[in-house]
């Protein structure tokens, strides 16, 4: 009888946990891949019953997908302009919340990028240079702006290969399909990439600010987990993670 009571208690506990478990799907800019993994891990440590699925990709493509009814509960964009447009269209259930400024760097696994500058990209040794597609990827747009501001766009454009997003761009360089690339600082400082090559920080005066922001989508208007995760993003634990990966937080100066 005692064993039965224990079993019933365990079963009741499991049913309660299942009943309170929630799930959200997050669309996140690819530059957040490593930082968001750490943030979700920290969130789940105190909310073990909840499930958070994160899909990484191009901010511009997510923007289009949400307009078309894609089932995302939160949207983290590397360009705050995209969530602002969704909010104007009535597709947000929250205010647009700035969460970081991104930085771009030159990165290579073939040469010592710490000794490079943008002018180095015109050298004959660099046959293929990877950037994210400027048409829909904010990091690619900022890379183009920096190259144009430096008077290099016409010289290097024939060498460019375009990634679908900033993580895909880094992959081009990792696999040797490009000798060097313009990628997110948040990716370059991750141990996986840092162990393979250094980086050179591109001066932010050469491009428009990479202000990033997120929204809770209209679909998640009544989703309590979406609101709790949004609150967590503004908390000290998440802010510490973002700083660790080289993001500049709103109201703070770049280091």
Buried (B, 14 or more C-beta within 10 A) or exposed (E): EEEEEEEEEEEEEEEEEEEEEBEBBBBBBBBBBBBBBBBBEBBEEEBEEBEBEBEBBBBBBBBEBBEEEBEBBBBBBBBBBBBBBBBEEEBBBBEBBBBBBBBBBBBBBBBEBBEBEBEBBBEEEBEBBBBBBBEBBBBBBBBBBBBBBBEBBEEBEEBBBBBBBBBBBBBBBBEEEBBBBBBBBBBBBBEEBEEBBBBBBBBBEBBEEBBBBBBBBBBBEEBEBBBBBBEBBEEEBBBEBBBBBBBBBBEEEEE
